[in-house]
Amino acid sequence: MEAEAIVADWKRRLVAMAENPPYVFSRTPQNLIEEYQSNEIDFIGFTEAEILKAELLLRGRFPAVFREYLLQMGRSPGRLFRGSELANLVELEEFRVSAEELIRETDTSLALPPSAAVFLFHQGYCFTYVLADGSFDSSPMQWIEQDREPTSVAATFADMVSAELQLMEENDLSSHKSGGYWLTVYPGGATHEHRPARASGVRPLDMVPR
């Protein structure tokens, strides 16, 4: 499958989940509902010029699938990777510095490969990178605090994203089966109330159905 089709399928799966959510809005004004729904499928990519500039700094070329991800949704991937910090292309160097500081806490001799592009940090103790090796798709590598070497997240970046989407789909399905949940959105965040939101069929006045 071509890189464009692989990334397009990720977006299709994210849209499908957004169109069949396991939650019902509660005590949330309409403008925040619309903003939340938009962010679920807000896919914005980087320009070719921005990607080329990042590749020049790395002295390499991103794998084709990762590169297409950057083009189609790298700046804003909707719900994908929610809960982790994603690097803007201009922040790759900053992310790399933070990553090397983390691994050198274990051993000052440890270092990342020169072509490593650190694109994701999770809660400050774990980061993921890909190599700008010009391949079609390569294994994203993960380094966790106190490790002496990275481990492969998946055989390819496509496999990593597919596994992430499958977990999201399974979690949504589980929520649907248990009756769904209430979601309250407020400026800067949201809270979940994990009690059945659809089982009774009751719709309180302060609840706005999606």
Protein Blocks (a to p, Z undefined) as FASTA:
>chain_A
ZZklmmmmmmmmmmmmmmmccbdcehiafklmmmmmmmmmmccdddfklmmmmmmmnopa
cdfklmmmmmmmmmpgojnophiacddfklmmmmmmmmmmmmmmmomkbccdfklccfbd
eehiaccddddehpabdcdddddehiabdcdfbfblklmmmmmmmmmmmmmmmmmmnnpa
addddehiacdddddfklnopacfkbccZZ
